[in-house]
């Protein structure tokens, strides 16, 4: 019982390692390209990750995926329940997750 504080304090070691190493890790190419709009850094990050010089295909792929995601229409839960094609699937998932929460498996 007297060693419990050491057990809880052991999490400090991996946390400190992460804090020290994190600034030296490269940023995600998707983040650099889509969020920061920095094509040159994204290209450099792709080159680092993929170890090849020509990464134009990958950059175009990420940009195309971004365009497709922007054109996707978001649907509210009410609209989803009103759609006959997916109503039963949504209700099945909701009932299953509700039963899972209430049956006590989380406590086990």
N, C-alpha and C positions, 0 to 999 in steps of 0.2 A: 504493500500500500504506500510505502514511503517513496516509491519510485515513480508514481503517477505523474508528478510534475515534469520529470525528465522525458516521459513518453509524450506528453503534450508539447514539450519544448523541442522535440526532435524535428518538428515540421519547419523550424527556423532554418535548418541547414539547406534543404532543397529550395526554400524561398530565397535565401541569400544567393545561392548559385544562379537561380533564374534571374534575379535582379541584376547581377553582375554580367551575365552572358547576353541578356536580351538586347541591349543596345548594339551589339555587334552582329546580330542576325539580320539578314536581308529582309526587306519588306516584300509583301506579296505582290506579284506582277499585276494581278487583277485589281488590287486596291490602288496601286500606283496609276494604273491606266484609267480606271473608271471613276474613282473617287477624287484623286489628286490631279487627274488629267495631265500627267507627266509621262509622255511617250518615251522619252529618252531613258529615264530611269527604269520604266517598265521593260523596255527592250534589254537593258543591261541585266535586270533581274532574271528575265527569261534566259538570257545567255548563261548566266551563272547556274541556274537550276537545270537547264537542258544540256549544257556543255556543247553548244553549237553556235556558229556565227549568225546564220540566217534564221531569224525568228519571226519574220514578217507574217508567215502563215498563222502562227499562234496568236499574234496580235490581232490579225483580221478575224480569227475565230472568236476571240474574246469580245471584240467589238460587235460582231454579228450576233452573238448570244445576248449581249446587252440590248441591242435593238429589238430582239424578239421579246425579251423580258419587259421592255418599256411598252410594247404593244399589247401585252397581256392584260385583259380586263379583270379587275378584282371583283369578287362577288361577296356580298354580305351573307351572314348565316341565315337570315330570313329568306333571302333570295335563293339560297342553296336548298332550304327546306321546301320552298315553293316549286322547285324544279322536280317534276315527276321522275325523271331518269335517275336521279341520285338520292332521292328522299330516303329509300329504304336502307341504302348503304350508310348514309349519315346517321340515321336513327339506330342502326345496328351498332355502329362504332360508339355512339353516345351511351347507349344502354350498357354495352360491354365495359366501357371505361367506368361508368357509374357503379356497376356491380363490382368491378375490380377494387375500386376505392372503398366500398362498403363491406367487402367480405373479410377484410383483415389481413390480406396478404402483405400489405405494406408494413404492418407491425411485425410480421414474422421475419 
